[in-house]
């Protein structure tokens, strides 16, 4: 299924990190330059506090 990024932009925020940690997720991969970070500093702090790694990759396209 195709995601129309004009209307449905991928994003993560502090709540994403918290829910991931509660579910036992240890890492989240996002696409660099195409994912909105809602509160970057808070995401970084919450990820560090809860032991969740956030990794940004680039498809090179």
C-alpha positions as CSV (number, residue, x, y, z in Angstrom):
1,X,0.0,0.0,0.0
2,X,1.3,3.5,-0.9
3,X,1.4,6.2,1.7
4,X,0.6,9.6,0.2
5,X,3.1,11.8,2.1
6,X,1.4,15.0,0.9
7,X,-1.3,14.2,3.4
8,X,0.1,11.5,5.7
9,X,3.5,12.6,6.9
10,X,5.4,10.1,9.1
11,X,6.2,11.5,12.5
12,X,7.3,10.5,16.0
13,X,7.2,12.3,19.3
14,X,7.8,11.7,22.9
15,X,4.7,9.6,23.2
16,X,6.0,7.3,20.5
17,X,9.1,6.7,22.5
18,X,7.1,6.0,25.7
19,X,4.7,3.6,24.0
20,X,7.6,1.8,22.3
21,X,9.4,1.4,25.6
22,X,6.2,0.1,27.3
23,X,5.9,-2.5,24.5
24,X,9.5,-3.6,24.9
25,X,10.7,-2.0,21.7
26,X,14.4,-1.2,22.0
27,X,14.9,0.6,18.7
28,X,12.9,2.8,16.2
29,X,14.1,3.4,12.6
30,X,13.0,6.5,10.8
31,X,13.7,7.9,7.3
32,X,16.0,10.9,7.5
33,X,14.6,14.0,6.0
34,X,11.1,12.6,5.6
35,X,10.0,12.0,9.2
36,X,8.7,14.9,11.4
37,X,10.2,14.9,14.9
38,X,7.7,16.4,17.3
39,X,9.9,17.8,20.1
40,X,13.3,16.6,19.1
41,X,15.0,17.4,22.4
42,X,12.3,15.7,24.4
43,X,12.5,12.7,22.1
44,X,16.2,12.5,22.6
45,X,15.9,12.7,26.4
46,X,13.0,10.3,26.7
47,X,14.8,7.8,24.4
48,X,17.9,8.0,26.6
49,X,15.9,7.7,29.8
50,X,13.9,4.7,28.6
51,X,16.7,2.9,26.6
52,X,15.1,3.2,23.2
53,X,17.5,3.8,20.3
54,X,16.2,6.1,17.4
55,X,18.1,5.6,14.2
56,X,17.6,7.7,11.1
57,X,18.5,6.2,7.7
58,X,18.7,7.6,4.2
59,X,17.6,5.6,1.2
60,X,20.0,7.6,-0.9
61,X,17.3,8.4,-3.4
